[in-house]
Amino acid sequence: MFKNYLVTAWRNMLKNRMFSAINIFGLSIGLMSCILIMLFVREEMGFDQWIKDSDRIVRLHTAYKMGDQPDFLTVRSAGRMMEAIRDYAQNEVEAGVRFIQFGTTIQQNGEGFSEQGTMVDGSFFDVFDLPFVHGDKASSFSKPMDLVITEEMAIKYFGKTAVVGETLTFCCLSGGPSTVPIAGVIKDLPNATHLNMNFIIRLNPALFVNDTGTLHTWTSVNVYTYFKLTENTSIDKLQERMVYWLNNESPFVEMYKDRMSGLNNTMKVSNFVELRLMALTQLHLHAKKHAGNMGDLTPMGDAKMINTFIIVTGLVLLIACINFMNLSTAKASKRAREVAMRKVLGASRFQVAVQFLSEAIAIALIALIFALVAVELVLPFYNQIIGKELSFHLLNDPLMLGSLLAVTALVGLGAGLYPALYLSRFLPGHILKSSKSAESGNSAKFRTVLVVFQFATSIILVISTIVVYGQTLYSNNVDVGYQSDNKLILNIRPARDNLSSLKQELLNLPQVSSVVFSSEAPTQDNENNTDFKLLENQGSQTANEQRFINYHNMGFGFFEAYQVKPIAGRLFNEAYGSDAFKAISENSSNDDQVNKASAILNLSAAKNLGFDKAEDAIGKTLISGQRQLTIIGVIPDLHFRSIKFGIRSTVYTLNPRRFNVASISFNSSNPGKVMEDITQIWKRNVPMQPIEMEFLSEMMAAQYQVEKTTAQLFLAFSVLAILVACLGLFGLSAFTVERRTKEIGIRKVMGANASQIVTLLIWQFSKPVVIGNLIAWPIAAFVMLDWLEAFPYRLESWWLIPLCFVVGAISMLIAWFTVGSNAINVARKNPIKSLRYE
C-alpha cells in the first residue's frame, strides 16, 4: 500500500508540474530560512554551556541608584567585592575570581603585536575549569604573573603548541616591558563564549598598590567578578545573602549613614547600591539589561532580536504551508473522482487521508533537499551579514539532522493535514453521479482567509524592514553636535613618552590640519562617573550637594578641532596657564596647585547643577574629591555615543596624564595616503609598537551595526515572504483562470474585451490584498512604535502613515502583476478555443 501511495504521489506531481514546483520552491525557502535561524539561535543560546559546571557559575553586576538621575548600571563590580562576598557567604560560594582586561603589545622577533590580555585571580581555574593542552591548573597558576595562552596564540608566536617554558614580552605590565614565562596552554575557546581570553595572567596585586580604583575600592567598578556556587545552592539564595550583607554588615552602611539618616529611617543601603547576580549561561543574551551604557567582555547578544527572527522565519514557513493548503484544496475537484473510486474500491477515509498526508510529507522531503543545497550556497553571505562563523555539517550533527527531519515531518503534516481531511471526506455517490464541482463555497472562503493572512504578514515585514532601515539611516545622520568628517583616531597609549615629537611630526604633514589629544574619542565613552558638588549655592542646588556626573579629559584645541562653540564663557586655552591639571613637581612642597584646574560643562550638566542660564555657571567652583575646578565655559550637548544612549550630564577637564587618543583632522581626497604617512611617522617614533588607527566615521557607523544587521535580515526574510506569497497567488490565479476558461470565452462572445476580463480577474484577487493591508497597517504601526521607543532620538511617528499607504500600493501592484500575467494570456485567446476547452 505504501508503494501505491508513493507511485500516486509521484504521478500527481508530474501531472501538476507547475503547482508542485510552487509548493516545493515555497517550502524549500521556508525550510532554508528555518535552518539558517536554527544555526544562529543554537549558537546564541548555547553560549558558555560548554564550560564545566556552567550551571553553578554566576557573575556580579552593580547598579547605583541616584534619585532623580538615571541609574548607573554596569556588568562590572568594585575590586573588593569578590573577596568580601566570598568570605561572607562561604556556605554558598565555592570560589570567586576577578577579571581585569587590558590592552597590551607583545614584542616578539623585533615586531610588535596588539593583543588583549586578561589578569585574573589565582582561583580562576577553580571557577572556570578550562581544558589544558600542556600543563595543568595546579602547576600553571602556582604564582603571580604565571601566563597561560591558547593554542592559537602558541601557534601564532611559536609555530607549535608545546611552548611551556618559552617567554613572551609584554608592554607594559609594570611601566615597562615585562618578559613573562608561559606556564600552560589551553584549548582554543569556542566561538560561543562571552570570554575573550587568549592571554591569561595570574594577577599580581603589587601592580595595583598605587591604583586605588581597581582592586582596593568599594565603589569604582573596574573588574568583572564571578562566583562558583556550592552544590545545591541557588542564585536566589546567594542574592538574598548579599542583600543582607549589603544592608547590615558591608562598609556601605557607614558610607551611606548620613545620606540615609537625612531621608528617613526606612532607607537601606540597597536603596542606593544594588548588587545583582546573573547565571553564566544567561550573560550573552540577557546581560544587556544590566549593562547600561557600558560593554561586556565581548559584544552582547539580544534575546529580543532572536525571538523576533524565530517568529519571522516561522511566518515565512507558515506562508509556504499556506500555499500548499491553498493549492491542494483548489485542485480538489481534479482529484474528487480519484477519491471516490478509492472509496468505492474499499479504501477508508483514514487511508485516503494517509495517502494525501504521505504526498505532503514527500513534497516536504524534496523541499528539504533543495533547502539544504540553498543553505550551503547562502551560508557565507549569511555569516557576513550577522558577523559570525556558523558552519553546517549535517552528517556530523545528529541532533541537527534529527531536528530537521522532525521539522520537515511537521511541515508536511501541517501543510497537508487540512487538504487530507478535506479531500478524504468526499462522498463517492455524490461525486460519481454529479457533474458539479466537489468544491464548496466554504473552501473558497477559507483560501481567501489564508491569502489575506499571507499578505498581511508580508506587509508587516516590509513595513518593519523600512522602519528599521529608516531609523538606522536617521541615527547615522542625526546632528551629533560636532564635525566628524575627515578625522582619524589614533591610540597614543604606547607613545606617552614622546607625544610632543609625535604630534609635531604629524602637524608637519601638509594634509593634516590639527592633532588634538583626549581621554576618549567619540564612540569610546565608557561612563567615567564621579561625584561633583558646587562650592556655592545656586538656585535649587544646595552647596556641597553631591551630583553623580560623567566626565572626560580633553586637550587644548579639542573642541575647536570638532567645531564645537561655547554657549557661554570660553574653551580651554593654553594662554591662560590655569586650565590644565599640573604635573607633580619633585621640588614642590605641596600639591595645592596640582588639584586645581578649569572645567567646561555641557548644557545638561549646567542644568543638573541648578543653573537656569548657561551664563550663570561661569566662574563658579566645582569640587570633586580633592580637585577644585573653576567653570570657564558651557557647550552644547554632544552625542559622544550612539543616540540610543541619549545625552548625559558631562564635565570636561584637562588632565594630560589621562590622554589616550589623538584626533587627527586632515584635508585630502586620498585618505589612504594620509594613513600611510601617519604610519611611517609612527614607526619612526614608536618602532616596537603596532599602530592602532581608525576613521571616526567608521567608528560612528559601527555603533549601529546591530540595527544594520537587523534591517538586513528583515529585508532578506521580507523578500522571501513576499516571493512565497506571490508564488501562491500566481498558482491560485492560474488555477482560477483555468477553471473559468469557458466563462471567459462566453464573456468575449457576448462582447467583453480583454481589458474588462483582466480587470475582472485582477479585482477578484485584489480584495484579499486590500484586506491584508488593512489588517497589517495597525499591527505594524504598533510593533514599530514600540521598537522605536528604545531610541531617545527617532523617526517621527507620522511617517508611518504615508509609509503604510506606499507599501499598500506596492503590494497591490505586485498582486496585479502576478495575477495579470495569467489573466492576459487567457483574455487574448480565441473564444472558440476557450469554449472547446475540456
N, C-alpha and C positions, 0 to 999 in steps of 0.2 A: 504493500500500500504506500509506503514511504517513497518508493521509487516512482510510483504513479504520481505522487504529489510533485516530485522534482521535475518529472517529464512535463507535466501540465504547466508548472510554473515557467519552465524554460520556453515552452511553446507560446505561452501567453506574452512573455517578454519580447519574443521575436515578432509576434503578431502586432504588438503595440510598441514599436521601437521608440517612437518619439516620447510617449508617456513614460516608458521605462527609463529612457535616458534622463528625462526631467527628474524622476524620482531618485535615480541613482546619483545624479550630479548634485541634487539638493541635499540628500542625506550625506554624501561624502563631504560636502562643505561643512555641514553641521558637525560631523564626526571629527573632521580636521580641526575645527575650532575647539571642540571638546578636548582633543588630545593636547593641543597647544596650551590650553588653560590648565589642564591636569598637570603638565610638566612644570608650569610656573607655580601653581598652587602647592604642589608637592614639595618643591624646594623651599618656598616661602614659609610653609607651615612646619617644615622639618628642621628649621634652624636649631642647631645646638642639641638636637635629640640624640646625636651620635655620641655625645660626651657621657662617659660613665657616671652613673648616679645623677644624671641631669635633673631628675625629678626632685632632688634634695638640695639643689643649688639655687640661691636667691641673690638678688642684688639690692643694695640700699640706695634709695633715692631721697632727695631733700626738697622741701618746699618751705620758703619763708613767706609768711603772711604779713602784708604791710598795710593793713587798714584800707584806706581809700585808694591805694595804689594797686595795680595788678600784682598778683602773687608772683614771686620769683621761683620758678620751677627748674629743676635740673636732675639729670640721672647720675650726677656725681654726689660726693659727700665730703665732709670735713675729715682731715687727716687722722684725728684722734678717735673717731667714731668706731672704727673697726675693733681696736683693742678694748675699748670701754664696753661695747655691747657683747663682744665675745667673752670677756671675763665676767660680766654681769649675768649673762644668760648661758651659763656653762651646760645646763641640762638640755638646752635647746640647740646650741651651736657646737658642732664638732670641730670646725676650723673656720678661720676667716683669712682674707687676703686683700691687699690693696694693689691697684694698678696705677702707675704713673706713666703716661705716654709722652714721648719726647722725639723731636726731630733730630737727626744726627747725620754726620757724614762719616762713612767708613773709608779709610785710606788704605789702599791695597795696590801693591806693584806700581807705585808712583801715580796712581789715579785716585780721584775722589768719587764716591757714590752716595747719593742722598738716600737715606733709609729712615724707616720709622721704628723706633725701639720702644720696649716696654720694661719698666722696672717694676718688680713685684716683691712681695714679702717671701721669706723662705718657706712659708706654708703653701705656696702656690700649687705644688703638685699634690698636696693633701686635699685641695679643693677640686682642682682640675687634673684628673688622672690621665694625662695625655700619653699616647704610646711612644716609647723610645725606640730608635733605630740603633743608636750607640749610646752606651751609658745607661744610667737609671736615675730615678728621682732622688735616691739617697746619696749617691756619690756625686751627682751632677749639681746639686744645690746645697752643698755642705757648708759653704761660707759666702760672705758678701762678695759681690762682683763676679760670682760664677756666671758663665754665659752658656745658654742653651739656644741653638738655632735649628731651623727647619732643614729638611733635605734639600729643598730648592735653593736656599741660601748657601748651603755647603757646596753644592754643585756649581753655583754661580761664582763663588770666590776661590774654590779649590779644585773643582772638576771631579770631586768624589764626595762620598758621604762619611767615610771613616776619617774624621778630622778632629777627634778628641785629642787635645794637647796642642793643636795649632792655635795661632793667635790672630786676632783682628784688632786694628787700631781705630778707636772711636774718637771723634772730635765733636763736642768736647764735654766729657762727663764731669770733669772737676776743674774747669778753667783752662785746660789744655789737652793735647792728645793723650789718650789712655789706651795702652795695649792690654787687651783682655784675653785670657786663655779660654778656649772652648772646652766646656766640661761635659757637654752632651748634645746629641742630635735627635730631634723628634720627627715624626712623620709630618708631611705637609698637611695643614689643616684643610678640611673640605671647604668648598665654596659656601655651603650652608652653615655659616657660623658668623656670629657678631664679633668674634675675637679677631683682632688684627695684629697678629703676632708672628714675626719672623725672627726677631731677636729678643730673647727674654733674659734679663739680667737680674740676679738677686740683689735686692735693694740694699744699699749701704747707707744707714741713717746718718753717718758722718757727713755725707754730701749735702745734707739739708740742715745742718746746725744753724746756719745764718739765714735760713729761709723759713720765716715764721708763717708763711701762707700755705705750706704744703702738708708736712707731717705733723707739725706742732700747733695745729689750730683746731678750735671747736666750731668756727664759723665760716672760714673760707672753704669753698667746695672745689677742690682741685684734684681729687683722686676718685677712682672707681672702686667701690667696696663690695666684696662678695662674701657670702657665708655658705657653708655646707651644714645643713641641718642634721641633727642626730636622727637615728631611726625612729619612725613613727611620730615625728614632730611636724606639725603643720605650719604653714606660713602664718596663719591667723594666730596661732599660739605665740610665735616669736613676736609678731606685731603687737600683741597685747602686752607682752613683757617689755617691749621697747617703749611703748606709750607710758607705762607705769614708771619706768626708769627716767624717762624724759621729764615727767611732771613732778617727780618726787626726789630723785637721787642724782640727777645729772647736774653738771656745772651751770646749765642754763637756768636752773632755779634761782641761783644767786644773780646771774646776769640780768634776768628779766624781773627781779624783785621790785625795783622801783616802778617799772612800767606797769606791772600787774597791780600793785597797790594803788597806783594813781587812777586806775579804772574802777574795778570793783572786785570783791572777794571771790567771785566765781571764775575769774580768769585763771587759766593754766598756761604753762609753757607751750603746750600743744596748740594754743590759740595763736601762737606766733611762729613756732617751728614745728614742722611735720616731717617725720621720718617714715618713708614708705618702702615696702618690700615688694619685689616682683620676681616671679619664677623665671629661671634662666630660659626656659623654652618659650616664654611669652615675650621676651625682650624685643626681638626683632620686629614683631608686628604691633606690640602694644606699648612699648616704651615711649612712643611719641607723645602720649597724653601726659607723661611726667617730665618731658624733656624741656618744655618751654621753648626758648629761643636758642638753646644750646644743642649741639650734636652729640652723637654717640661715638663709640669706637669705630663703627662702620656705618654707612648710610642705613637709616631705619626703613623698614617696610611699612606698609599701610594696610591694616586689616579691612578698612572700608573699601579700598580700591580692589582688593582681592574679592571681597563679597560682591562688589559691583560687577566684576568681569565674570564671575561664576554665573551670576544672573543673566548677563548679556549673552554669554555663549550658550546658556540653557535656552534662551529665547531664540537664538539662531537655529538651534537643533529642533526646537518646537515648531518653528516656521517650516522647516523641512518636513517634519512629520505631518504637519497640516496639509502640505502639498500632496503627500502620499494619500492621506484620507480623502481629500477633495477629489483627486483624480480617480481613485479607486471607486468611490461611490458614484462619481459621474459616469464611469464606464460600466456601472452595474447592469444597465439594461442590455449591454452587449453580452453579458455573461449569465443573464437570467435563465435562458433556456438550458445552458450548461448545468446550472444548479438544479433546475427542475428535473433534467434527465438523471442526474446523480441520485436525486432523492427517489425517483421512480424505480431506479435500479437497486434501491435498498440502503443508500447512504443516509446516516442520521444527520441531524443538524450539527451535532458536535463534530462529526467527521468533516463536514463541509467547512465548518469554521476553522478546524485544524489545517485544512488544505490552504485556505487563504492566509492564515497566520504563517504557515510554512513559506508561502510565497513572499510575504512581507519580510520575514527573517532572512530569506535567501537574498533578497534585494539589499537588505541592510548589510549582509556579509560582503556582497560585491562592492557596496559603497565603502565599506571599511578598507578593502584592499586599495581602492583609489585614494582614500583618505590617508593611508599610510605612505603612499607614494608622494602625495602632496605635502605631507609633514616633512619628509626628507628634503623636499625642494625648497620649502619656505623657511625651514628652521634657522638657517644662517641669517636671513633678513629679520626674522622674529627676535633672535638673540641681539641683533644690532639695535633694534628698537627699544627693547626692555633693558639693555645693558647687562646681560647675563651670558653664561656659557652653558646653557642647557644642552644635554645630549639625549639621544633617543636610541636605545639599543633594546629593542623589544624582545628578542630571543633570549637575552641575558637578564631580562627583568620579568620574572614570572608574575609578580604582583601587578605590574602594569598590563601584561598580556591578559591576565585573568580579569582585570578591571575593564579593559576594552571589550573583551568578549561579552562580559556581563552587560556593559552599557549598550553594545550593539544589539544584544538579545532584547533588552528593554526597549530600545528604539524600535526594533522590528515589531515587538508586541504592542507597544504604544501606538505606532503608526498603523498597524494592521488590525488592531482589536475592533475598532468601530466598523471598518469595512467588512471584516469577517462576520461580525454579529449581524450587520445589515444584510449582507448577501445571503447568509445561511438561513434567514427567516422566510425567504421567498416560498410561496406555496405552489407546488407543481401544477395543481389543477388550474389555478388562476393564470399562471404563466403560459401553459401549453394551449389553453383554449382562448386566450385573449391576444389580440394584436396590439394592445396598449403597452405603453412603456411600463417597465417594472418600477420606475422611479416615482416616489411620492413627492407631494409639494413640500412636506416637512424636510425631506432630504436636501432639496434645493435651498431651502431657507437656512438649514444648518451649514451648508457650504458657504453661503453668503456671510454668515456669522464668522466663520473661520477666516474668510478673506478679509473681513473687517479687522479681525484680531491681528492678522499678519501685517496689514498696512499700518495699523495704529502702532504696533511695536516698532516697525521700521521707521516711522516718522518720529517717534520718541527718540530713537537712537540718533537719527540725523540731527534733530534739534539739539540734543545733548552734545553731540560732536562739535557743532558750530559754536555753541556757547563756550565749551572748554577751550577751543582754539581761539575764540574771541577774547576770553579772559587772559589767556597766555600772551597774546599779542598786546593787549592792554597793559598787562603787568610789565612787559618788556619796554613799552613806550611811554609809561607814565613819567611825569616830571619828577625826578628824584631830588631835585634841589641843587644839583651840581652838574658840571660839564664832565662827561665820562669818555668822550671820544678821544682817539689818538693818545692813549695812555697805556704804558707798560708798568706792571707791578713787579718789583724786584725784591726778593728776600735778601736782606742785608745782615742777618744774624751772623753768618760766618765772617763778615768783613768789619766787625765792630772796631777793630784796632786801627783800621786805616780808612775810615769813612770819608775823611776830608779829601784825601788824594783821589779816592774813587769818584766822589762827587765832582771834583774839579775836572777830571778827565772826561767824565760823561758830559759835562757842560761844554767842553771844548768841541764836541761833535756838532757839526753845523745843523744837523736835523733836530737836535734836542734843544727845547726852549726852556725847560726848567726841570730840576731834580729836587724833590722835597721828601722829607722823612716823616714817619708817623709810627705809632704803635700798631695800628691796623689800617688796611686799605678798605675801601668799600667792599662789602660782601664778607669780610673777615671778622665782623663784630662778634665777640664772644662773651657778651654780658659781663663787663667789668663793673660790678656794682659795689658801692660802699656808702657809708653814712656821711651826709653833709648837713651842716646846720649854719644858719645865719647868725652872725655876731650881733646884729641889730634887729629890733622889732620891725616888722614890715607887714602892714595890713593885717590879714587874718593869721599870718605866720608869726609865731612867738619866737623870740630869740632863744637860741640853744635847742630848739625843737628839731630833732633829727629827721632827715628825709633820706630814703634809700634811693640813690640816683646812679645811673650808668655814667662812666667816664672814659675818655680817650686822651692820648697824648699826641699832639700834632706839632710838627716843627714849623719854623719860620717859613712863610710863603705857601703853606699847605692850602689854606683857604683861597688864596689868590690863584694858585695853580688850578684849582677846581672851580674858579669863578664864582665863589660864594662871597656875597657882600653883607656887611653887618646891617642889622636893623637899627641898632643904636650902639654908640661907642666906637671902638676900633678893633682891629685884628692884632695878632701878635706881631711885634715889630722889634727887631734886634737893636734898633737905635735907642730904645728906652732903657735897656740894660737891666730891667727888673721883671721881665715876663717869664723867664725860664727858671727852673729849679737850678741852684748852683751845685756844682760838684763839691764833695767834701775835701777840704784842703788839709794836707798833712800838718801845716803850721797853724791851722785855725784852733783857737782855744775853745770856741763854742760853735755850735752849728745852727745858731738862730736864723741866719740868712738862708741856710740850706733849705729850710722848710717854708720859705716864703716865695710866692710866685703869683702870676696873674692867671685868671680863668676867664673863659668865654662860655656863655650858656646858650643852648638853643632855646627857642621860644617856649617850648613845653616845660623846660626846666625853670625858666623865669616864672611861668605861671604856677608851677608846682611849689615854688618857694614863696609865693604870695604876692608877686609883683603884677599889678594890673597893667602897667605900661612897661615896655622894654627899657625906656629911658630911666625908670626908677631904680633899676638894678645896678646901673653904672656907679662904681665907687664903693659899693657895699662889700662886706667881707664874709667869705665862706670859711668854715672850719671843718677839716676832715682829719681826725686823729691829731697828729702833731703839725699838720700842714695848715698854713694860713694863706688864703687865696683872695686876691683883690679882683673883683669882677670888672673887666675892662670893656666887654662887648657882649652883645646879644645877636645871634644869627638866626636865620630861618630854620625850621625843622628840616632835617635831611633824612632821606631814606637810605641809611647805611646798609641795610639788609633788604631782603625781599619785602615787598609791600604786604605780604601775608602777615608780617610781624608788626605792622603799624609803626607809629612814631613813639619813641621813648624819651623821657627827660634825659638830657645828656649834658655833662660838664666837660669842657675841653681844657686841658692843661698842656704845659710844655716841659716835659722831662726827657732830656736826651738819652738818659740811661734806659728808657723804655722803648726806644725806636727799634722796630723790627723790619720795616719795609720801606722801600723808596718808590715814589710815584714819579715816573719819567714821562714828561709831556714831549711829544715830538710832532714835527711838521714835515711829512714826507708822504709821497704817493707810493713809496716802496718800503712798507713796514719790515719786510724780510731783511733788507739791507741794514735797517736800523738795529734789528735784533742781532745781526751778525757782528756789527761794530761794537755793540754793547758787550757781547760775549767775549770778543777779543780783549776789551778793556778789563773785563772781569778776570780773565785768565792771567793777565799781567799782574793784577793786584791781589788776587786770591787764587793762586795756582793750584792748590791742593783741595779746593772746594768746588763741587759742581754748581753751576749757576741754576737758579730757580726763578723763572720769569714767565709772565703770562699777561695777555692782553686783558685789560679791565673789562672791556665789552664782552669777552668770552666768559669771564668770571661772573658777570651780572646775568648773562643768559643762562648759565649753569644753575642759577638759583631756582629756575622754573623748569628744570629737567623733568621732575615728576609730573607736572601738568602737561608738558610736551609729550611725554610717554603716554599719559592717559589719553590725550587727544588723538595721538596716532593709532592707538589700539581701538579707541572708539570709532575712528574713521574706518579702520580695516573691517571691524565687525559690522558697522553700519552698511558698508558697501556689500558685504556678504549677505546680510539680512535682506537688503533691497533686491539683490540679484536673485536670491532664492524665492522671494515673494513674487518677483516679476516672472520668474520661470513658471511658478504655479499659476499665475494669472494668464500667462501665454498658453499653458496647457488647457486651462478651463475654457479660454476663449476659442481655442482651436476645436475643442470638443463641442462647444455650443454652436459654433459656426457649422460644424459637420452635422449636428442634429437639426439645424434649421435651414439646411440647404434647399429643400423643397419650398419652404415658406419664402425664402429669399427669391427663388425662381418665380413663384406666383406674384410676389410684390413687384418684380420687374415687369412681368407680363401686364400687370394692372397699371403700369405707368411710373413706378418708383424709379428714381435714378440712383446711380452708385453712391453719390454723396449722402442721400437720405438713408440708404441702407447702412452705410458705415456709421452715420450719426446714431441710428437706432441701436446698433450693436455696442458702440462705444458708451452710450448713455447707460446701457444695462450694467456695464462694469464700472461706470463712474460712481454710481450710488454707493457701493461699499467703500470706495476710496474716500469719498466725501465724509461718510460716517466715521471712517477710521481717523480722518483728520480731526473731526470734532471731538472725538474721544481722546486723541493723543495730545492735543494742544494744552488742555488744563493739567494733565498729568506731567508732561514735560516741563511746563512752567513751574509747577510746584517743586519738582525734583531739582531743577536747576537753580531756582531761587534759594533753596536750602543749601545747595552746594556753594553758591556764591557767598553765603553768609560767612564762610571761613576767611574771606578777603576783606580787610578793612577798606580797601580801595578796589572797587569793582565796577563792572559794566552797569549802566543804568538799566533798571528792570523793564522800562518801557520798550527797550529794544526787542524784547521777546514777542511783542505784538506783531510788528511787521515781519519779524523772522518767521513766526508761525504761518503767516499768510504766504510768504515766499516759498517756504518748504512745502506748504499745501499745494501751491500752484505747480511746483516742480514735480510733486508726486502725481498730480493729475496728468501732466504732460507725459510722464513715464508710462502711466497706465494707458493713456490714449495711444501712445506709440506701440506699446506691447500688444494691445487689442487690435489696433488699426491695421497692423501688418497682416493679421489673419483676415480681418473683415474686408480689406481692399481686394485681396485675391479672390474671395468668393463673390463680392459685389460686381467684379468685372467679368465674371463668367457668363457665357451664353445661357439664358434661362432654359433653353431646350435641354441642355446637358444637365442642369440642376433638376428639372422635372423628371428626367430619366434616372436620376440618382437612386440607387438602391441602398 
